Amino acid sequence: MQRCLALANNGAASAAPNPMVGAVLVHEDRILAEGWHQHDGGPHAEVNCLRAFGDAPVPHGAVLYVNLEPCAHHGRTPPCADLLIARRVKRVVIAHSDPHPAVSGRGVERLEHAGVRVINGIEEMQARWLNRRFLASVMEQRPYIILKWARSADGYLDRHPRSAREVQRISSQATDVLVHRWRSEEQAILVGSRTVVNDNPRLTVRHVEGRSPLRLVIDRQGIIPSDSSILDGSAPTLVFTAADRAPLGAAQSIAIEPDITIIEQVLAELQRRSIRSLLVEGGAEMIGHFIASGLWDEARMVVGEVEFGRGTPSPTIVGPAARTIRSGPDHIHLYVNTTWRTAPLAPWHWC
């Protein structure tokens, strides 16, 4: 199962909105074949594993390990449970059931009805942590929310005074590469209008290979300049605004609804689009709102070596970090919010 999880993690930047899944076919303690779900709409892990094995009969006594319950419904691909039955796999070991309404125990039921022995719950906590984005989206009906910000060694997000769109470096080059990998693993990224005005970020993936996330801007008053990098068309962009303004180039403008909070509207729009995860890179006000409301799942605070003396105070989270790692000269404090879960997902692997 540990091998399944390692294979599944290969889809960190490509499998969404589907879960990350790996599969391993074993006979007499020897791996016969393995596979993983490479991209949305493509063959599932079980299919790739059995294709890698070939058309020969699956040996009697072989075991197929997979970190998520095989599907039992027709989507863009046929049911994996039916494939396992047709290939006469007689024993299947899974990490945990799939809570998606289209599956939700039906895969295990179909396998057992066909005489397949199913063992469930192997390395369950590690597997749930790996697919925490998918699980949060299905169970909570909202994207998995990751907060990220960088602060100086003396606790500021920026230095005052500052000129418009002045670049104020906090993190090291090594951390910049890591942050771009984080972006490649999330489906959407959110900032506020003042971040766009002050910093003019591109919010794309450049330092590593991978797809850029959907870019979101909350621009209530319509103040972001029309030449902002976020409007350059290099990645899809949504601008939530209440202002009546000229077209925003390649960006899509979405009118802010007066009857719900803007954050609720953003999350609802992402859920409607099957966006499983959201990376929030906004300023102190936006990050603070998510923290105060408890509406977050992870927080990643980068602490650099630079000192600003004065500026915008950094957001803070009450309680110790789940883990602290080094990235070049920087320290990154990682926090996990488990208050909304009935069964907390324990930290296992940090991307």
Secondary structure, 3 states (H helix, E strand, C coil): CHHHHHHHHHHCCCCCCCCCCEEEEEECCEEEEEEECCCCCCCCHHHHHHHHHCCCCCCCCCEEEECCCCCCCCCCCCCHHHHHHHCCCCEEEECCCCCCCCCCCHHHHHHHHCCCEEEECCCHHHHHHHCHHHHHHHHHCCCEEEEEEEECCCCECCCCCCCCCCCCCCCCHHHHHHHHHHHHCCCEEEEEHHHHHHHCCCCCCCCCCCCCCEEEEECCCCCCCCCCHHHCCCCCEEEEECCCCCCCCCCEEEECCCCCCHHHHHHHHHHHCCCCEEEECCCHHHHHHHHHHCCCCEEEEEECCCCCCCCCECCCCCCCCCEEEEECCEEEEEEECCCCCCCCCCCCCCC
